[in-house]
């Protein structure tokens, strides 16, 4: 089986990320595996990873775990940015009061 085109993956709704910086599609192959096809903006051609169907549950579990960590990190980053903005504002107010 040949690798499907990005247009084919779009038409069949197998695209996961379809942006200029990254294209990522997931689709079943003719040999019974699952293919992840991806291409960052700088890559000349797509790369592929294939997984056996029995590996998919672990992949889903690990993706969910990584998603949880990433969401907590985003929250921590937002809290740190808010704290820094408050500190900067207080410093400016203190300087202006001199």
N, CA, C and O atoms as a GROMACS GRO file, in nm:
protein
  392
    1UNK      N    1   0.084  -0.119   0.000
    1UNK     CA    2   0.000   0.000   0.000
    1UNK      C    3   0.088   0.125   0.000
    1UNK      O    4   0.188   0.133   0.072
    2UNK      N    5   0.051   0.218  -0.079
    2UNK     CA    6   0.126   0.344  -0.083
    2UNK      C    7   0.077   0.436   0.028
    2UNK      O    8  -0.036   0.424   0.076
    3UNK      N    9   0.164   0.526   0.067
    3UNK     CA   10   0.128   0.624   0.169
    3UNK      C   11   0.024   0.719   0.113
    3UNK      O   12   0.042   0.773   0.004
    4UNK      N   13  -0.085   0.740   0.185
    4UNK     CA   14  -0.188   0.832   0.134
    4UNK      C   15  -0.139   0.976   0.133
    4UNK      O   16  -0.047   1.013   0.207
    5UNK      N   17  -0.200   1.056   0.050
    5UNK     CA   18  -0.166   1.198   0.045
    5UNK      C   19  -0.235   1.269   0.162
    5UNK      O   20  -0.327   1.216   0.224
    6UNK      N   21  -0.188   1.390   0.190
    6UNK     CA   22  -0.252   1.470   0.295
    6UNK      C   23  -0.397   1.498   0.257
    6UNK      O   24  -0.486   1.498   0.343
    7UNK      N   25  -0.421   1.521   0.130
    7UNK     CA   26  -0.558   1.548   0.083
    7UNK      C   27  -0.647   1.426   0.108
    7UNK      O   28  -0.762   1.440   0.151
    8UNK      N   29  -0.596   1.308   0.080
    8UNK     CA   30  -0.671   1.185   0.105
    8UNK      C   31  -0.702   1.169   0.253
    8UNK      O   32  -0.814   1.134   0.291
    9UNK      N   33  -0.603   1.196   0.338
    9UNK     CA   34  -0.625   1.186   0.483
    9UNK      C   35  -0.729   1.289   0.529
    9UNK      O   36  -0.811   1.260   0.615
   10UNK      N   37  -0.725   1.408   0.471
   10UNK     CA   38  -0.826   1.511   0.503
   10UNK      C   39  -0.965   1.462   0.463
   10UNK      O   40  -1.060   1.469   0.541
   11UNK      N   41  -0.975   1.415   0.341
   11UNK     CA   42  -1.105   1.370   0.289
   11UNK      C   43  -1.165   1.258   0.372
   11UNK      O   44  -1.286   1.251   0.390
   12UNK      N   45  -1.080   1.171   0.423
   12UNK     CA   46  -1.128   1.057   0.502
   12UNK      C   47  -1.133   1.085   0.652
   12UNK      O   48  -1.163   0.997   0.732
   13UNK      N   49  -1.102   1.210   0.688
   13UNK     CA   50  -1.106   1.256   0.828
   13UNK      C   51  -1.006   1.183   0.919
   13UNK      O   52  -1.036   1.153   1.034
   14UNK      N   53  -0.888   1.156   0.864
   14UNK     CA   54  -0.782   1.092   0.942
   14UNK      C   55  -0.678   1.194   0.991
   14UNK      O   56  -0.584   1.156   1.061
   15UNK      N   57  -0.694   1.321   0.956
   15UNK     CA   58  -0.599   1.423   1.000
   15UNK      C   59  -0.623   1.456   1.147
   15UNK      O   60  -0.737   1.472   1.191
   16UNK      N   61  -0.515   1.466   1.223
   16UNK     CA   62  -0.521   1.505   1.364
   16UNK      C   63  -0.478   1.650   1.378
   16UNK      O   64  -0.545   1.728   1.446
   17UNK      N   65  -0.367   1.687   1.314
   17UNK     CA   66  -0.318   1.824   1.311
   17UNK      C   67  -0.296   1.860   1.165
   17UNK      O   68  -0.229   1.787   1.091
   18UNK      N   69  -0.354   1.971   1.123
   18UNK     CA   70  -0.341   2.012   0.983
   18UNK      C   71  -0.311   2.161   0.979
   18UNK      O   72  -0.396   2.243   0.944
   19UNK      N   73  -0.188   2.195   1.016
   19UNK     CA   74  -0.145   2.334   1.022
   19UNK      C   75  -0.014   2.349   0.945
   19UNK      O   76   0.050   2.250   0.910
   20UNK      N   77   0.023   2.473   0.920
   20UNK     CA   78   0.146   2.498   0.844
   20UNK      C   79   0.269   2.442   0.916
   20UNK      O   80   0.360   2.391   0.851
   21UNK      N   81   0.272   2.451   1.049
   21UNK     CA   82   0.389   2.407   1.125
   21UNK      C   83   0.397   2.255   1.139
   21UNK      O   84   0.506   2.201   1.159
   22UNK      N   85   0.284   2.188   1.129
   22UNK     CA   86   0.284   2.042   1.149
   22UNK      C   87   0.161   1.980   1.086
   22UNK      O   88   0.049   2.029   1.100
   23UNK      N   89   0.185   1.871   1.017
   23UNK     CA   90   0.076   1.787   0.968
   23UNK      C   91   0.091   1.652   1.036
   23UNK      O   92   0.201   1.597   1.045
   24UNK      N   93  -0.021   1.599   1.084
   24UNK     CA   94  -0.021   1.469   1.152
   24UNK      C   95  -0.149   1.396   1.117
   24UNK      O   96  -0.259   1.447   1.138
   25UNK      N   97  -0.134   1.279   1.064
   25UNK     CA   98  -0.249   1.195   1.031
   25UNK      C   99  -0.232   1.057   1.090
   25UNK      O  100  -0.120   1.008   1.107
   26UNK      N  101  -0.344   0.993   1.120
   26UNK     CA  102  -0.344   0.857   1.174
   26UNK      C  103  -0.443   0.777   1.089
   26UNK      O  104  -0.556   0.820   1.066
   27UNK      N  105  -0.400   0.660   1.044
   27UNK     CA  106  -0.489   0.581   0.959
   27UNK      C  107  -0.455   0.432   0.968
   27UNK      O  108  -0.341   0.396   1.000
   28UNK      N  109  -0.552   0.346   0.940
   28UNK     CA  110  -0.526   0.201   0.938
   28UNK      C  111  -0.456   0.164   0.806
   28UNK      O  112  -0.486   0.220   0.701
   29UNK      N  113  -0.365   0.070   0.814
   29UNK     CA  114  -0.294   0.026   0.694
   29UNK      C  115  -0.353  -0.104   0.642
   29UNK      O  116  -0.430  -0.171   0.712
   30UNK      N  117  -0.316  -0.139   0.521
   30UNK     CA  118  -0.365  -0.262   0.459
   30UNK      C  119  -0.311  -0.386   0.528
   30UNK      O  120  -0.370  -0.494   0.517
   31UNK      N  121  -0.198  -0.374   0.600
   31UNK     CA  122  -0.141  -0.491   0.667
   31UNK      C  123  -0.192  -0.508   0.810
   31UNK      O  124  -0.144  -0.596   0.883
   32UNK      N  125  -0.289  -0.425   0.852
   32UNK     CA  126  -0.348  -0.441   0.984
   32UNK      C  127  -0.279  -0.364   1.094
   32UNK      O  128  -0.303  -0.389   1.212
   33UNK      N  129  -0.194  -0.271   1.060
   33UNK     CA  130  -0.132  -0.186   1.161
   33UNK      C  131  -0.196  -0.048   1.156
   33UNK      O  132  -0.282  -0.020   1.072
   34UNK      N  133  -0.153   0.037   1.248
   34UNK     CA  134  -0.200   0.174   1.251
   34UNK      C  135  -0.079   0.263   1.223
   34UNK      O  136   0.025   0.250   1.287
   35UNK      N  137  -0.094   0.352   1.127
   35UNK     CA  138   0.017   0.440   1.088
   35UNK      C  139  -0.006   0.581   1.142
   35UNK      O  140  -0.117   0.634   1.138
   36UNK      N  141   0.102   0.639   1.191
   36UNK     CA  142   0.105   0.781   1.226
   36UNK      C  143   0.197   0.846   1.124
   36UNK      O  144   0.317   0.816   1.119
   37UNK      N  145   0.142   0.933   1.043
   37UNK     CA  146   0.217   1.002   0.940
   37UNK      C  147   0.231   1.147   0.982
   37UNK      O  148   0.132   1.212   1.014
   38UNK      N  149   0.354   1.197   0.984
   38UNK     CA  150   0.373   1.334   1.029
   38UNK      C  151   0.480   1.404   0.946
   38UNK      O  152   0.569   1.342   0.889
   39UNK      N  153   0.466   1.537   0.940
   39UNK     CA  154   0.561   1.617   0.865
   39UNK      C  155   0.568   1.757   0.925
   39UNK      O  156   0.476   1.837   0.907
   40UNK      N  157   0.678   1.788   0.996
   40UNK     CA  158   0.700   1.925   1.041
   40UNK      C  159   0.726   2.016   0.922
   40UNK      O  160   0.761   1.969   0.813
   41UNK      N  161   0.708   2.145   0.941
   41UNK     CA  162   0.725   2.244   0.833
   41UNK      C  163   0.860   2.232   0.764
   41UNK      O  164   0.867   2.244   0.642
   42UNK      N  165   0.966   2.207   0.838
   42UNK     CA  166   1.101   2.205   0.781
   42UNK      C  167   1.136   2.074   0.710
   42UNK      O  168   1.238   2.068   0.641
   43UNK      N  169   1.055   1.972   0.727
   43UNK     CA  170   1.086   1.842   0.667
   43UNK      C  171   1.051   1.842   0.518
   43UNK      O  172   0.950   1.898   0.476
   44UNK      N  173   1.137   1.778   0.440
   44UNK     CA  174   1.112   1.770   0.296
   44UNK      C  175   1.006   1.668   0.262
   44UNK      O  176   0.934   1.682   0.163
   45UNK      N  177   0.994   1.564   0.345
   45UNK     CA  178   0.894   1.461   0.320
   45UNK      C  179   0.840   1.409   0.454
   45UNK      O  180   0.904   1.426   0.558
   46UNK      N  181   0.723   1.347   0.451
   46UNK     CA  182   0.665   1.296   0.575
   46UNK      C  183   0.743   1.176   0.630
   46UNK      O  184   0.813   1.106   0.557
   47UNK      N  185   0.728   1.155   0.759
   47UNK     CA  186   0.784   1.036   0.825
   47UNK      C  187   0.666   0.955   0.879
   47UNK      O  188   0.558   1.009   0.904
   48UNK      N  189   0.689   0.827   0.897
   48UNK     CA  190   0.581   0.740   0.941
   48UNK      C  191   0.627   0.650   1.055
   48UNK      O  192   0.741   0.602   1.058
   49UNK      N  193   0.536   0.627   1.148
   49UNK     CA  194   0.554   0.528   1.254
   49UNK      C  195   0.434   0.436   1.245
   49UNK      O  196   0.320   0.483   1.233
   50UNK      N  197   0.457   0.305   1.251
   50UNK     CA  198   0.345   0.212   1.251
   50UNK      C  199   0.340   0.138   1.384
   50UNK      O  200   0.443   0.107   1.444
   51UNK      N  201   0.219   0.113   1.429
   51UNK     CA  202   0.196   0.044   1.554
   51UNK      C  203   0.104  -0.075   1.532
   51UNK      O  204   0.015  -0.071   1.446
   52UNK      N  205   0.126  -0.180   1.609
   52UNK     CA  206   0.033  -0.292   1.608
   52UNK      C  207  -0.093  -0.251   1.684
   52UNK      O  208  -0.085  -0.170   1.776
   53UNK      N  209  -0.208  -0.305   1.647
   53UNK     CA  210  -0.330  -0.269   1.718
   53UNK      C  211  -0.323  -0.288   1.869
   53UNK      O  212  -0.385  -0.211   1.943
   54UNK      N  213  -0.249  -0.388   1.917
   54UNK     CA  214  -0.242  -0.410   2.062
   54UNK      C  215  -0.155  -0.307   2.133
   54UNK      O  216  -0.152  -0.304   2.256
   55UNK      N  217  -0.082  -0.223   2.058
   55UNK     CA  218  -0.003  -0.116   2.119
   55UNK      C  219  -0.083   0.014   2.136
   55UNK      O  220  -0.039   0.104   2.208
   56UNK      N  221  -0.198   0.024   2.073
   56UNK     CA  222  -0.277   0.146   2.074
   56UNK      C  223  -0.329   0.181   2.214
   56UNK      O  224  -0.323   0.298   2.252
   57UNK      N  225  -0.379   0.084   2.294
   57UNK     CA  226  -0.425   0.122   2.428
   57UNK      C  227  -0.316   0.188   2.514
   57UNK      O  228  -0.344   0.284   2.585
   58UNK      N  229  -0.194   0.138   2.508
   58UNK     CA  230  -0.085   0.198   2.585
   58UNK      C  231  -0.053   0.337   2.532
   58UNK      O  232  -0.027   0.429   2.609
   59UNK      N  233  -0.056   0.354   2.400
   59UNK     CA  234  -0.034   0.486   2.341
   59UNK      C  235  -0.140   0.584   2.391
   59UNK      O  236  -0.107   0.696   2.431
   60UNK      N  237  -0.265   0.543   2.389
   60UNK     CA  238  -0.373   0.630   2.436
   60UNK      C  239  -0.355   0.664   2.584
   60UNK      O  240  -0.376   0.778   2.625
   61UNK      N  241  -0.316   0.565   2.664
   61UNK     CA  242  -0.294   0.588   2.807
   61UNK      C  243  -0.180   0.689   2.828
   61UNK      O  244  -0.192   0.781   2.908
   62UNK      N  245  -0.071   0.670   2.756
   62UNK     CA  246   0.043   0.760   2.770
   62UNK      C  247   0.011   0.901   2.719
   62UNK      O  248   0.056   0.999   2.777
   63UNK      N  249  -0.066   0.910   2.611
   63UNK     CA  250  -0.108   1.042   2.561
   63UNK      C  251  -0.194   1.114   2.665
   63UNK      O  252  -0.176   1.233   2.688
   64UNK      N  253  -0.287   1.042   2.728
   64UNK     CA  254  -0.371   1.102   2.831
   64UNK      C  255  -0.288   1.147   2.950
   64UNK      O  256  -0.313   1.254   3.006
   65UNK      N  257  -0.191   1.068   2.989
   65UNK     CA  258  -0.102   1.103   3.100
   65UNK      C  259  -0.021   1.228   3.064
   65UNK      O  260  -0.012   1.321   3.144
   66UNK      N  261   0.038   1.229   2.946
   66UNK     CA  262   0.116   1.344   2.903
   66UNK      C  263   0.028   1.469   2.891
   66UNK      O  264   0.073   1.579   2.923
   67UNK      N  265  -0.095   1.451   2.847
   67UNK     CA  266  -0.187   1.564   2.838
   67UNK      C  267  -0.213   1.623   2.976
   67UNK      O  268  -0.215   1.745   2.992
   68UNK      N  269  -0.232   1.538   3.076
   68UNK     CA  270  -0.253   1.586   3.212
   68UNK      C  271  -0.134   1.667   3.263
   68UNK      O  272  -0.151   1.774   3.321
   69UNK      N  273  -0.014   1.616   3.241
   69UNK     CA  274   0.106   1.689   3.282
   69UNK      C  275   0.118   1.822   3.207
   69UNK      O  276   0.152   1.924   3.267
   70UNK      N  277   0.090   1.820   3.078
   70UNK     CA  278   0.100   1.942   2.998
   70UNK      C  279  -0.002   2.046   3.045
   70UNK      O  280   0.031   2.165   3.053
   71UNK      N  281  -0.123   2.004   3.076
   71UNK     CA  282  -0.225   2.098   3.125
   71UNK      C  283  -0.184   2.159   3.259
   71UNK      O  284  -0.203   2.278   3.281
   72UNK      N  285  -0.130   2.076   3.348
   72UNK     CA  286  -0.083   2.129   3.476
   72UNK      C  287   0.033   2.226   3.456
   72UNK      O  288   0.042   2.326   3.528
   73UNK      N  289   0.120   2.199   3.361
   73UNK     CA  290   0.231   2.289   3.333
   73UNK      C  291   0.181   2.422   3.278
   73UNK      O  292   0.232   2.528   3.315
   74UNK      N  293   0.080   2.417   3.190
   74UNK     CA  294   0.022   2.542   3.138
   74UNK      C  295  -0.037   2.625   3.251
   74UNK      O  296  -0.022   2.748   3.253
   75UNK      N  297  -0.105   2.560   3.345
   75UNK     CA  298  -0.161   2.631   3.460
   75UNK      C  299  -0.051   2.693   3.545
   75UNK      O  300  -0.062   2.808   3.587
   76UNK      N  301   0.056   2.617   3.570
   76UNK     CA  302   0.168   2.669   3.649
   76UNK      C  303   0.234   2.787   3.577
   76UNK      O  304   0.272   2.885   3.641
   77UNK      N  305   0.247   2.777   3.445
   77UNK     CA  306   0.306   2.887   3.368
   77UNK      C  307   0.220   3.012   3.377
   77UNK      O  308   0.271   3.123   3.391
   78UNK      N  309   0.089   2.995   3.369
   78UNK     CA  310  -0.002   3.109   3.378
   78UNK      C  311   0.005   3.173   3.517
   78UNK      O  312   0.005   3.296   3.529
   79UNK      N  313   0.012   3.091   3.620
   79UNK     CA  314   0.024   3.143   3.757
   79UNK      C  315   0.156   3.219   3.774
   79UNK      O  316   0.158   3.326   3.835
   80UNK      N  317   0.263   3.166   3.721
   80UNK     CA  318   0.393   3.232   3.731
   80UNK      C  319   0.392   3.365   3.654
   80UNK      O  320   0.448   3.463   3.702
   81UNK      N  321   0.330   3.368   3.539
   81UNK     CA  322   0.322   3.492   3.461
   81UNK      C  323   0.239   3.596   3.534
   81UNK      O  324   0.274   3.714   3.535
   82UNK      N  325   0.129   3.553   3.597
   82UNK     CA  326   0.046   3.647   3.673
   82UNK      C  327   0.122   3.701   3.793
   82UNK      O  328   0.114   3.820   3.824
   83UNK      N  329   0.196   3.615   3.860
   83UNK     CA  330   0.276   3.659   3.975
   83UNK      C  331   0.384   3.758   3.931
   83UNK      O  332   0.408   3.858   3.998
   84UNK      N  333   0.447   3.729   3.819
   84UNK     CA  334   0.551   3.819   3.767
   84UNK      C  335   0.491   3.953   3.728
   84UNK      O  336   0.550   4.058   3.755
   85UNK      N  337   0.374   3.952   3.665
   85UNK     CA  338   0.308   4.077   3.626
   85UNK      C  339   0.272   4.159   3.749
   85UNK      O  340   0.286   4.281   3.749
   86UNK      N  341   0.225   4.092   3.854
   86UNK     CA  342   0.192   4.162   3.979
   86UNK      C  343   0.317   4.222   4.040
   86UNK      O  344   0.316   4.338   4.082
   87UNK      N  345   0.424   4.147   4.045
   87UNK     CA  346   0.551   4.196   4.099
   87UNK      C  347   0.599   4.317   4.020
   87UNK      O  348   0.640   4.417   4.078
   88UNK      N  349   0.594   4.308   3.887
   88UNK     CA  350   0.639   4.419   3.802
   88UNK      C  351   0.553   4.543   3.824
   88UNK      O  352   0.606   4.654   3.830
   89UNK      N  353   0.422   4.526   3.838
   89UNK     CA  354   0.333   4.639   3.863
   89UNK      C  355   0.364   4.705   3.997
   89UNK      O  356   0.372   4.827   4.007
   90UNK      N  357   0.381   4.622   4.099
   90UNK     CA  358   0.414   4.677   4.232
   90UNK      C  359   0.549   4.751   4.231
   90UNK      O  360   0.564   4.854   4.296
   91UNK      N  361   0.646   4.697   4.157
   91UNK     CA  362   0.776   4.762   4.147
   91UNK      C  363   0.763   4.898   4.076
   91UNK      O  364   0.826   4.996   4.118
   92UNK      N  365   0.682   4.905   3.971
   92UNK     CA  366   0.661   5.031   3.900
   92UNK      C  367   0.589   5.132   3.990
   92UNK      O  368   0.621   5.251   3.990
   93UNK      N  369   0.491   5.084   4.066
   93UNK     CA  370   0.418   5.174   4.157
   93UNK      C  371   0.511   5.226   4.266
   93UNK      O  372   0.504   5.343   4.303
   94UNK      N  373   0.597   5.139   4.316
   94UNK     CA  374   0.692   5.178   4.421
   94UNK      C  375   0.790   5.281   4.366
   94UNK      O  376   0.822   5.380   4.433
   95UNK      N  377   0.837   5.258   4.242
   95UNK     CA  378   0.931   5.352   4.180
   95UNK      C  379   0.864   5.486   4.153
   95UNK      O  380   0.925   5.591   4.171
   96UNK      N  381   0.739   5.482   4.112
   96UNK     CA  382   0.666   5.607   4.082
   96UNK      C  383   0.637   5.687   4.210
   96UNK      O  384   0.626   5.809   4.205
   97UNK      N  385   0.626   5.618   4.323
   97UNK     CA  386   0.595   5.684   4.450
   97UNK      C  387   0.718   5.755   4.509
   97UNK      O  388   0.704   5.833   4.603
   98UNK      N  389   0.834   5.730   4.458
   98UNK     CA  390   0.958   5.791   4.511
   98UNK      C  391   0.965   5.938   4.478
   98UNK      O  392   1.062   6.004   4.515
   0.00000   0.00000   0.00000
